[in-house]
């Protein structure tokens, strides 16, 4: 098995070296070895309107959200301060006044 990275364009595992370049035979994408080693994949989190979110931002809930396992509801317009972005099904880890710690999806908030 090759130790070369898969193609960043089509994820093909059949990449090969040609001098200082790495080439994908399936989509013909070429990139340098240095670029392949220095590429960091950082996920960009975006709200419902496409604005980029960062740790510590304040967001507003755009839809009434039922809290699983209880009869509580996070009402539309609720401001959530000091969010923390995480990987997973729910992208935001936060504390909501009157409800407590919970996780939200970025598709149900907008940047305040």
N, C-alpha and C positions, 0 to 999 in steps of 0.2 A: 504494500500500500504506500502511496506517495505521502510525503510530509508537506506537500505544497497546499496552500489554502484553497478552498473552493472558489469558484468564480463569484465575485460580488454582484454581478449582474443577473446571472441565471442559476446560481448555486450548483453548477456542474462540478463534479468531483474529478473530471478528466482533464485538469489543467496541466500544462507542461512548461518547462523553462526554455527560453531561447535567449542566451546571452544574459543581459541584465533585466529582461522582461519575463513576465508570466503571461501565458496566453491560454485562452479558453477555445477549444476546437469546435464547441457547439454554437457559441454566439459570436465568436471572433473578437471578444473583448480582450484588450491588452492593458496591463498595468505593470508598474515597476516593482521589483522586490522590496525596495525601501518603503514604498507606499503601502504594500501589503503588510509589512511588519509594524508600521506606525499607525495604522487605522484603528481607531477606537470607536466602537459602536455605542453611541449614547442615544438612548431613547428620548425623543422630544415629546413632552406631554402637552396636549392642547385642550382647551376648553371647548364648549359646545359651539362657540363662534370662531374657533380657529386661532385664538390668542395663545401664545406660549405661556405655560405655567412653570413656576420655579418654587423651590422650598421657601416657606415663609410668606407666600402670597396670601391675600385675602380673596375669597371667592363668595359668590352668591348662588344659592340653590335656585334652579329655574323651573322646578317641577316638584309637586308634593311627593315625598318619598316615604313609603311605609317602612318602619323599622322591623326587621325580621325578629320573631320571637316575642314581640310585645304589641301593645295597642297604640304605641306612640307613632306620630307622623312628623317628619321634618317638613315644615311648611315652605311654600314657595317664597322667595325673598329672604330666607334665613342667611345671615352672613356668617361665614366660617373663617376665622382668623388663623394665621400661622399654620398653614397646611404643610404636610410632609409627603413628598412623592415617593411611591414605592412600586416595585414590579409585582405584577399579579393581576388577577381578575379585576379587582378594585384598585384604582391607581392612587387614591388620596387617603392618607391616614390623618385623622383630625379629632378634635374634641368639640362637641357642639353643646352650648349652654343649655341646661335643662334636660339633656339626653345623655351626654357622656361621650366616651371614646367610641369611634366608629370609623368605617371606611366607606368612601364614596367613589363613584365612577366619574371620570372627567367629562363624560358626555352629558351629565346632569348639572353642571355648574358653569358659571361664567366668571371671568376675572372681574373683581370689583375695582 
